[in-house]
Amino acid sequence: MAHKPTKQSEWTQISEELDSRAALETDHYEELLLFNEIATITAQALSVQEVIDQVLNRVLQFLGVAAGMLLLWDQPGSRLSHAASQGFPDHYLIKINESNIEKVIGPYLMVATQPLIIHDAASDPRLHTSTFSDFIRKEPRFQAMVSIPLRYRDRMIGFLNLADETPAPFPYYRKKFFGILGNQIGLAIDNARLSNELRRSERRYRRIFEGSKDMIFVTDREGSLLDLNPAGVELLGFPSKTLALRLSSLAVIFESPSDWGKFQRQVESGGFVRDLEVTLRRRDQARVQVLLTGIVRKKRDGQITGYEGIVKDITERKRIEQEILKEKKTTEGILEGMPVPTFVINRDHQIIYWNRACEELTGYKRQELLGSYRLWLPFALHERTSMANLVVEQNVEALERFYGGKNLKKSPNLPGAYEAYERFENLRRPQERYLYSTASPIYDEQGQIQGAVQSILDMTEREKLAQYLKESEEKYRCLVETSLDGIALHAHKKLLYANKACLEMFGYAHLEELLGVDFLSLIAPSYHQAILRRLPGISRRKGPPRIFEIKGIKKDGVEFDIEVISFPTYFAGQPVLQTHIRDITEKKRLEEQLIRSEKMVALGQLAAGVAHEINNPLGGILVYGYLLLEDLEPERPERANVEKIIREATRCQEIIKGLLDFSRQLPSQMVLTDINTVLEEVLSLVENHLIFNSVTVNRKFDPDLPPLMGDKNKLEQVFINLLINAAEAVKGEGILIIATALIHNGDTIEIRITDSGPGIPEAYLNRLFDPFFTTKEVGRGVGLGLSISYGIIRKHLGRIYVDTSVTPGTTFVIELPAHKSKKATLVQASA
């Protein structure tokens, strides 16, 4: 049975509840005092570091904890760095600074909003990803800790880390207080940063204000001075700023009272006024000519509260301008009498002088141009900047951009002056002009540019003469450089010049390799004496020039046939010999080929006659041989001898057939042909040959080849011959690659047959397609296969050759013209 509580116990419970509420209210009151102290610290004119140090110290005192650390987030550097600390050992601080804890926290850093309270550092896994890092576990004196995010307006400011020996200072019910504390500290640090930035900005403005050489003023709406810089005090002639600020209104310093009103109207209508030229009166009544630039000062609601302005003293500039005007007549008199076209512009690019020679050159009268800014008009169809305009501005970059391609250079006589050479087509005069211009700046006594003068020399006649000489030189140079014959200039046997054809002919890449070299080094030694005997006569023009056929010697020592002809001329003002050299190696080869062709014609006629004479007896031998074979039983030993007779006679007949084909022109049956199909058919025939049993054949056919016009039987004969030769080259064991492709922009079909054999010796390449030339053993061939193949390909308007760049092995290349019709045409024709 439950006991009914006594009155004494009820009073005790009520008393404990009241004590607890009083304690909470006391804590709340003390927390408010802490927040108020933080706000007080922020209100002081302290640096950011001073605010951080004082806030951290006050928080540690308030909570009575052993250690505290404040970390700040650096947004541009994306780094969390140590700003202040108390109570933590030095080695822990070093670890924190070196560990890049922002990388450990990762994405949780920027979204952390709630304090992290840890009562047992040794076991709580959250410590690993906190701003304390695992290093805190090595400090056994710290059992409990809290990490408080410092934020302001959703921006991360940093973290406040607190640690103690016991969890007492960090009860869970205080989590809300810790969150508010973080926001208060974040606000304090952000305000300190803004205050410091504002103070720096004010100091910068004050330095500009105080250090400006021009007068700077600030007034209210009525024109009373609120502030004036030292330059303004000096300009107005006041002994102190205090006296200057006593002016009733800035309007009283204007010589014309209406100028102040004019300034007010313009600045209020446009928001600003720039370079308003007015005259002020100093305190001593001296006149000062100035340029006034100003703006309005407004409240947020747009109400005008006053004016700010800058006043630039131009008195000295005006004086200089007056002096320039005084000297103008003297200068104009000098310029007017000059025969050289000359004009002058002022600092504002206005034309202030245009002499009579300029009128005669351009056709523009001075009345048309004086006082205007249209300096481009006499020289161009469209507006453009002139050299004088850019010299006034000393704009070297623009000078280089607009006149860099017109022989622009600095004048050697005048500082800041430039010279250029231009061609003009649109002057009022009917003919084009070439003008050489010099633009020079005009300086005042202080070295400031006040304008520019430009003088022009008409170089038209000189340019025409130079152009004529240049064209003559270009024609001669073009003839020499484009000549197919080598041309060399030499004096005293030393080479002075050689054209491109001469360099290529003798195997040299650069002219420098031959300059100064003995001319005889290009001639075979066996001809040196003969040339030395004839050179003196050639130099004296003794007799007409003669052509000599001799041998030259290339850079690599190879001798070749050349024709030379020499005659005297002049080069660089001295007498020299000019020698023309022609490579006649190809001419010699063609002559030899012609002789060989004539021999081949006779040989072909002889072969045809011999073949006919032999063919008839062979036919009789074959007939009687077959008759004997029919009469002999299979077991008779004589049968083998008869078969051998028939076989050898048949072989002789095939040789005779080759001779006949070689010696006579047979009509071709040209039809649209698919070269890939022809190759496949040929391969199906030869692959069953005994010699192909151990040969690997790789096909690399282009499936999109167009057809060609060809004699299928003749082409098959060529491919069979090349394939059999390739198989014999690898001795029946190796690799054979057959490839087709479309080259020369689709105009030519290429067939490549490559074997892995030993290759063809270089000495045999020139004779490879000659009739009866063979490298095979006696009895293995008569040397007509490649010669006949060569003739077939030539009849198809193609070519056949050996690609010597492919090694090892041998690659025969056949190129045949592709037919222009599409592949569909071939299909229809075959159908």
Solvent accessible surface area in square Angstrom, and as a share of the most:
residue,aa,sasa,rsa
1,M,233,1.04
2,A,96,0.74
3,H,175,0.78
4,K,181,0.77
5,P,83,0.52
6,T,87,0.50
7,K,157,0.67
8,Q,135,0.60
9,S,53,0.34
10,E,83,0.37
11,W,169,0.59
12,T,63,0.37
13,Q,111,0.49
14,I,84,0.42
15,S,54,0.35
16,E,110,0.49
17,E,86,0.38
18,L,102,0.51
19,D,95,0.49
20,S,60,0.39
21,R,150,0.55
22,A,52,0.41
23,A,55,0.43
24,L,100,0.50
25,E,123,0.55
26,T,68,0.40
27,D,39,0.20
28,H,106,0.47
29,Y,135,0.52
30,E,73,0.33
31,E,22,0.10
32,L,89,0.44
33,L,78,0.39
34,L,0,0.00
35,F,29,0.12
36,N,92,0.47
37,E,59,0.26
38,I,2,0.01
39,A,55,0.43
40,T,71,0.41
41,I,16,0.08
42,T,25,0.14
43,A,91,0.70
44,Q,85,0.38
45,A,84,0.65
46,L,30,0.15
47,S,45,0.29
48,V,34,0.20
49,Q,84,0.37
50,E,82,0.37
51,V,1,0.01
52,I,2,0.01
53,D,64,0.33
54,Q,73,0.33
55,V,1,0.00
56,L,2,0.01
57,N,59,0.30
58,R,61,0.22
59,V,0,0.00
60,L,16,0.08
61,Q,116,0.52
62,F,39,0.16
63,L,18,0.09
64,G,56,0.54
65,V,16,0.09
66,A,31,0.24
67,A,0,0.00
68,G,0,0.00
69,M,2,0.01
70,L,1,0.00
71,L,0,0.00
72,L,24,0.12
73,W,24,0.09
74,D,64,0.33
75,Q,118,0.52
76,P,128,0.81
77,G,49,0.47
78,S,66,0.43
79,R,78,0.28
80,L,6,0.03
81,S,46,0.30
82,H,57,0.26
83,A,23,0.18
84,A,11,0.09
85,S,31,0.20
86,Q,70,0.31
87,G,44,0.42
88,F,14,0.06
89,P,34,0.22
90,D,108,0.56
91,H,108,0.48
92,Y,3,0.01
93,L,26,0.13
94,I,94,0.48
95,K,93,0.39
96,I,6,0.03
97,N,64,0.33
98,E,126,0.56
99,S,34,0.22
100,N,50,0.25
101,I,2,0.01
102,E,20,0.09
103,K,154,0.65
104,V,63,0.36
105,I,8,0.04
106,G,28,0.27
107,P,113,0.71
108,Y,141,0.54
109,L,5,0.03
110,M,77,0.35
111,V,102,0.59
112,A,27,0.21
113,T,79,0.46
114,Q,119,0.53
115,P,5,0.03
116,L,41,0.21
117,I,6,0.03
118,I,1,0.00
119,H,44,0.19
120,D,64,0.33
121,A,5,0.04
122,A,87,0.67
123,S,75,0.48
124,D,23,0.12
125,P,106,0.67
126,R,109,0.40
127,L,0,0.00
128,H,96,0.43
129,T,63,0.37
130,S,7,0.04
131,T,3,0.02
132,F,2,0.01
133,S,8,0.05
134,D,57,0.29
135,F,57,0.24
136,I,0,0.00
137,R,86,0.31
138,K,152,0.65
139,E,18,0.08
140,P,125,0.79
141,R,108,0.39
142,F,5,0.02
143,Q,78,0.35
144,A,0,0.00
145,M,0,0.00
146,V,0,0.00
147,S,6,0.04
148,I,0,0.00
149,P,7,0.04
150,L,0,0.00
151,R,34,0.12
152,Y,44,0.17
153,R,191,0.70
154,D,131,0.68
155,R,114,0.42
156,M,13,0.06
157,I,1,0.00
158,G,0,0.00
159,F,9,0.04
160,L,0,0.00
161,N,1,0.00
162,L,0,0.00
163,A,0,0.00
164,D,12,0.06
165,E,75,0.34
166,T,65,0.38
167,P,44,0.28
168,A,81,0.63
169,P,19,0.12
170,F,0,0.00
171,P,30,0.19
172,Y,130,0.50
173,Y,150,0.57
174,R,34,0.12
175,K,81,0.34
176,K,160,0.68
177,F,12,0.05
178,F,0,0.00
179,G,19,0.18
180,I,70,0.36
181,L,0,0.00
182,G,0,0.00
183,N,78,0.40
184,Q,55,0.24
185,I,0,0.00
186,G,0,0.00
187,L,57,0.28
188,A,2,0.02
189,I,0,0.00
190,D,9,0.05
191,N,48,0.25
192,A,3,0.02
193,R,81,0.29
194,L,113,0.56
195,S,43,0.28
196,N,23,0.12
197,E,78,0.35
198,L,108,0.54
199,R,66,0.24
200,R,102,0.37
201,S,46,0.30
202,E,95,0.43
203,R,124,0.45
204,R,108,0.39
205,Y,110,0.42
206,R,98,0.36
207,R,148,0.54
208,I,117,0.60
209,F,2,0.01
210,E,70,0.31
211,G,52,0.50
212,S,30,0.20
213,K,188,0.79
214,D,39,0.20
215,M,2,0.01
216,I,23,0.12
217,F,1,0.00
218,V,17,0.10
219,T,0,0.00
220,D,37,0.19
221,R,97,0.35
222,E,125,0.56
223,G,0,0.00
224,S,34,0.22
225,L,11,0.06
226,L,95,0.47
227,D,28,0.15
228,L,0,0.00
229,N,0,0.00
230,P,68,0.43
231,A,19,0.14
232,G,0,0.00
233,V,15,0.09
234,E,132,0.59
235,L,25,0.12
236,L,2,0.01
237,G,24,0.23
238,F,28,0.12
239,P,95,0.60
240,S,44,0.29
241,K,76,0.32
242,T,81,0.47
243,L,57,0.29
244,A,0,0.00
245,L,57,0.29
246,R,171,0.62
247,L,35,0.17
248,S,87,0.56
249,S,21,0.13
250,L,3,0.01
251,A,27,0.21
252,V,87,0.50
253,I,10,0.05
254,F,14,0.06
255,E,61,0.27
256,S,44,0.28
257,P,107,0.67
258,S,74,0.47
259,D,27,0.14
260,W,14,0.05
261,G,21,0.20
262,K,80,0.34
263,F,0,0.00
264,Q,36,0.16
265,R,157,0.57
266,Q,68,0.30
267,V,0,0.00
268,E,61,0.27
269,S,100,0.65
270,G,49,0.47
271,G,29,0.28
272,F,110,0.46
273,V,11,0.06
274,R,166,0.60
275,D,80,0.41
276,L,19,0.10
277,E,88,0.39
278,V,9,0.05
279,T,20,0.12
280,L,4,0.02
281,R,82,0.30
282,R,68,0.25
283,R,136,0.50
284,D,91,0.47
285,Q,117,0.52
286,A,44,0.34
287,R,130,0.47
288,V,11,0.06
289,Q,51,0.23
290,V,0,0.00
291,L,23,0.11
292,L,3,0.02
293,T,40,0.23
294,G,3,0.03
295,I,84,0.43
296,V,19,0.11
297,R,78,0.28
298,K,116,0.49
299,K,110,0.46
300,R,253,0.92
301,D,114,0.59
302,G,41,0.39
303,Q,105,0.47
304,I,35,0.18
305,T,43,0.25
306,G,0,0.00
307,Y,0,0.00
308,E,54,0.24
309,G,5,0.05
310,I,80,0.41
311,V,6,0.03
312,K,102,0.43
313,D,75,0.39
314,I,5,0.03
315,T,54,0.31
316,E,82,0.37
317,R,108,0.39
318,K,45,0.19
319,R,95,0.35
320,I,15,0.08
321,E,61,0.27
322,Q,100,0.45
323,E,55,0.25
324,I,63,0.32
325,L,103,0.51
326,K,157,0.67
327,E,110,0.49
328,K,72,0.30
329,K,168,0.71
330,T,93,0.54
331,T,63,0.37
332,E,47,0.21
333,G,49,0.47
334,I,113,0.57
335,L,18,0.09
336,E,50,0.23
337,G,65,0.62
338,M,64,0.29
339,P,123,0.77
340,V,36,0.20
341,P,14,0.09
342,T,1,0.00
343,F,1,0.00
344,V,10,0.06
345,I,0,0.00
346,N,34,0.17
347,R,101,0.37
348,D,97,0.50
349,H,46,0.21
350,Q,50,0.22
351,I,0,0.00
352,I,51,0.26
353,Y,12,0.04
354,W,1,0.00
355,N,0,0.00
356,R,146,0.53
357,A,12,0.09
358,C,0,0.00
359,E,22,0.10
360,E,111,0.50
361,L,9,0.05
362,T,0,0.00
363,G,16,0.15
364,Y,24,0.09
365,K,113,0.48
366,R,56,0.20
367,Q,146,0.65
368,E,68,0.30
369,L,0,0.00
370,L,78,0.39
371,G,40,0.38
372,S,24,0.16
373,Y,133,0.51
374,R,109,0.40
375,L,2,0.01
376,W,50,0.18
377,L,41,0.21
378,P,0,0.00
379,F,18,0.07
380,A,16,0.12
381,L,137,0.68
382,H,143,0.64
383,E,138,0.62
384,R,80,0.29
385,T,38,0.22
386,S,11,0.07
387,M,1,0.01
388,A,0,0.00
389,N,24,0.12
390,L,15,0.07
391,V,0,0.00
392,V,2,0.01
393,E,83,0.37
394,Q,64,0.29
395,N,64,0.33
396,V,68,0.39
397,E,131,0.59
398,A,4,0.03
399,L,0,0.00
400,E,99,0.44
401,R,153,0.56
402,F,96,0.40
403,Y,2,0.01
404,G,38,0.36
405,G,82,0.78
406,K,67,0.28
407,N,101,0.52
408,L,28,0.14
409,K,110,0.47
410,K,145,0.61
411,S,12,0.08
412,P,113,0.71
413,N,125,0.64
414,L,88,0.44
415,P,103,0.65
416,G,25,0.24
417,A,1,0.01
418,Y,11,0.04
419,E,20,0.09
420,A,0,0.00
421,Y,49,0.19
422,E,13,0.06
423,R,129,0.47
424,F,14,0.06
425,E,113,0.51
426,N,44,0.23
427,L,11,0.06
428,R,128,0.47
429,R,86,0.31
430,P,140,0.88
431,Q,76,0.34
432,E,60,0.27
433,R,39,0.14
434,Y,31,0.12
435,L,2,0.01
436,Y,52,0.20
437,S,4,0.03
438,T,34,0.20
439,A,0,0.00
440,S,9,0.06
441,P,13,0.08
442,I,62,0.32
443,Y,94,0.36
444,D,21,0.11
445,E,143,0.64
446,Q,102,0.45
447,G,44,0.42
448,Q,110,0.49
449,I,28,0.14
450,Q,28,0.13
451,G,1,0.01
452,A,0,0.00
453,V,37,0.21
454,Q,11,0.05
455,S,34,0.22
456,I,2,0.01
457,L,87,0.43
458,D,65,0.33
459,M,31,0.14
460,T,4,0.02
461,E,124,0.56
462,R,166,0.60
463,E,32,0.14
464,K,96,0.41
465,L,110,0.55
466,A,49,0.38
467,Q,71,0.32
468,Y,142,0.54
469,L,93,0.46
470,K,113,0.48
471,E,79,0.35
472,S,50,0.32
473,E,115,0.51
474,E,87,0.39
475,K,138,0.59
476,Y,116,0.44
477,R,137,0.50
478,C,73,0.44
479,L,128,0.63
480,V,8,0.05
481,E,63,0.28
482,T,90,0.52
483,S,29,0.19
484,L,170,0.84
485,D,27,0.14
486,G,0,0.00
487,I,7,0.04
488,A,0,0.00
489,L,9,0.04
490,H,2,0.01
491,A,14,0.11
492,H,171,0.76
493,K,79,0.34
494,K,100,0.42
495,L,2,0.01
496,L,50,0.25
497,Y,37,0.14
498,A,3,0.03
499,N,1,0.00
500,K,124,0.53
501,A,17,0.13
502,C,0,0.00
503,L,19,0.10
504,E,110,0.49
505,M,21,0.09
506,F,0,0.00
507,G,44,0.43
508,Y,40,0.15
509,A,77,0.59
510,H,116,0.52
511,L,49,0.24
512,E,127,0.57
513,E,62,0.28
514,L,1,0.01
515,L,81,0.41
516,G,47,0.45
517,V,48,0.28
518,D,49,0.25
519,F,9,0.04
520,L,13,0.06
521,S,56,0.36
522,L,1,0.00
523,I,3,0.01
524,A,1,0.01
525,P,88,0.56
526,S,99,0.64
527,Y,65,0.25
528,H,44,0.20
529,Q,122,0.54
530,A,37,0.29
531,I,25,0.13
532,L,64,0.32
533,R,173,0.63
534,R,110,0.40
535,L,23,0.11
536,P,64,0.40
537,G,15,0.15
538,I,37,0.19
539,S,59,0.38
540,R,162,0.59
541,R,163,0.59
542,K,154,0.65
543,G,53,0.51
544,P,111,0.70
545,P,77,0.49
546,R,138,0.50
547,I,112,0.57
548,F,46,0.19
549,E,94,0.42
550,I,15,0.08
551,K,71,0.30
552,G,0,0.00
553,I,39,0.20
554,K,57,0.24
555,K,112,0.47
556,D,111,0.58
557,G,44,0.42
558,V,81,0.47
559,E,88,0.40
560,F,13,0.05
561,D,28,0.15
562,I,0,0.00
563,E,32,0.14
564,V,15,0.08
565,I,47,0.24
566,S,14,0.09
567,F,62,0.26
568,P,25,0.16
569,T,36,0.21
570,Y,159,0.60
571,F,75,0.31
572,A,94,0.73
573,G,75,0.72
574,Q,74,0.33
575,P,97,0.61
576,V,5,0.03
577,L,16,0.08
578,Q,16,0.07
579,T,1,0.01
580,H,46,0.20
581,I,1,0.00
582,R,129,0.47
583,D,61,0.32
584,I,4,0.02
585,T,62,0.36
586,E,90,0.40
587,K,99,0.42
588,K,64,0.27
589,R,118,0.43
590,L,90,0.45
591,E,79,0.35
592,E,104,0.47
593,Q,81,0.36
594,L,109,0.54
595,I,93,0.47
596,R,102,0.37
597,S,49,0.32
598,E,107,0.48
599,K,134,0.57
600,M,40,0.18
601,V,93,0.53
602,A,58,0.45
603,L,63,0.31
604,G,7,0.07
605,Q,126,0.56
606,L,112,0.56
607,A,8,0.07
608,A,25,0.19
609,G,37,0.35
610,V,62,0.36
611,A,0,0.00
612,H,99,0.44
613,E,127,0.57
614,I,73,0.37
615,N,47,0.24
616,N,119,0.61
617,P,75,0.47
618,L,15,0.07
619,G,24,0.23
620,G,28,0.27
621,I,78,0.40
622,L,19,0.10
623,V,88,0.51
624,Y,150,0.57
625,G,4,0.04
626,Y,109,0.42
627,L,89,0.44
628,L,94,0.47
629,L,30,0.15
630,E,137,0.62
631,D,112,0.58
632,L,25,0.12
633,E,96,0.43
634,P,103,0.65
635,E,133,0.60
636,R,107,0.39
637,P,105,0.66
638,E,75,0.34
639,R,61,0.22
640,A,66,0.51
641,N,96,0.49
642,V,12,0.07
643,E,70,0.32
644,K,112,0.48
645,I,86,0.44
646,I,15,0.08
647,R,143,0.52
648,E,76,0.34
649,A,6,0.05
650,T,52,0.30
651,R,91,0.33
652,C,50,0.30
653,Q,64,0.28
654,E,112,0.50
655,I,48,0.24
656,I,10,0.05
657,K,125,0.53
658,G,15,0.15
659,L,23,0.11
660,L,15,0.07
661,D,30,0.16
662,F,51,0.21
663,S,34,0.22
664,R,107,0.39
665,Q,152,0.68
666,L,62,0.31
667,P,124,0.78
668,S,45,0.29
669,Q,139,0.62
670,M,77,0.34
671,V,83,0.48
672,L,37,0.18
673,T,8,0.05
674,D,34,0.18
675,I,0,0.00
676,N,20,0.10
677,T,62,0.36
678,V,2,0.01
679,L,0,0.00
680,E,71,0.32
681,E,61,0.28
682,V,0,0.00
683,L,0,0.00
684,S,65,0.42
685,L,114,0.57
686,V,8,0.05
687,E,62,0.28
688,N,129,0.66
689,H,92,0.41
690,L,143,0.71
691,I,41,0.21
692,F,9,0.04
693,N,106,0.54
694,S,67,0.43
695,V,17,0.10
696,T,75,0.44
697,V,28,0.16
698,N,56,0.29
699,R,99,0.36
700,K,123,0.52
701,F,45,0.19
702,D,41,0.21
703,P,100,0.63
704,D,115,0.60
705,L,2,0.01
706,P,27,0.17
707,P,1,0.01
708,L,2,0.01
709,M,80,0.36
710,G,0,0.00
711,D,10,0.05
712,K,75,0.32
713,N,106,0.54
714,K,47,0.20
715,L,0,0.00
716,E,30,0.13
717,Q,71,0.31
718,V,0,0.00
719,F,0,0.00
720,I,57,0.29
721,N,38,0.19
722,L,4,0.02
723,L,0,0.00
724,I,38,0.19
725,N,33,0.17
726,A,6,0.05
727,A,0,0.00
728,E,46,0.21
729,A,38,0.30
730,V,15,0.09
731,K,174,0.74
732,G,11,0.11
733,E,128,0.57
734,G,24,0.23
735,I,81,0.41
736,L,2,0.01
737,I,51,0.26
738,I,0,0.00
739,A,22,0.17
740,T,7,0.04
741,A,37,0.29
742,L,66,0.33
743,I,41,0.21
744,H,110,0.49
745,N,157,0.80
746,G,27,0.26
747,D,69,0.36
748,T,18,0.11
749,I,0,0.00
750,E,22,0.10
751,I,0,0.00
752,R,69,0.25
753,I,5,0.02
754,T,25,0.15
755,D,9,0.05
756,S,60,0.38
757,G,9,0.08
758,P,122,0.77
759,G,26,0.25
760,I,50,0.25
761,P,74,0.46
762,E,146,0.65
763,A,85,0.66
764,Y,84,0.32
765,L,44,0.22
766,N,138,0.71
767,R,128,0.47
768,L,15,0.07
769,F,41,0.17
770,D,27,0.14
771,P,25,0.16
772,F,75,0.31
773,F,31,0.13
774,T,53,0.31
775,T,88,0.51
776,K,80,0.34
777,E,127,0.57
778,V,159,0.91
779,G,45,0.43
780,R,132,0.48
781,G,31,0.30
782,V,57,0.33
783,G,15,0.14
784,L,8,0.04
785,G,28,0.27
786,L,27,0.13
787,S,12,0.08
788,I,27,0.14
789,S,2,0.02
790,Y,75,0.29
791,G,28,0.27
792,I,11,0.06
793,I,0,0.00
794,R,133,0.49
795,K,102,0.43
796,H,9,0.04
797,L,151,0.75
798,G,14,0.13
799,R,125,0.46
800,I,8,0.04
801,Y,55,0.21
802,V,27,0.16
803,D,23,0.12
804,T,88,0.51
805,S,94,0.61
806,V,53,0.30
807,T,109,0.64
808,P,115,0.72
809,G,11,0.10
810,T,10,0.06
811,T,2,0.01
812,F,20,0.08
813,V,0,0.00
814,I,1,0.00
815,E,16,0.07
816,L,1,0.01
817,P,58,0.37
818,A,13,0.10
819,H,61,0.27
820,K,160,0.68
821,S,28,0.18
822,K,160,0.68
823,K,82,0.35
824,A,58,0.45
825,T,52,0.30
826,L,21,0.10
827,V,94,0.54
828,Q,134,0.60
829,A,69,0.53
830,S,89,0.58
831,A,118,0.92
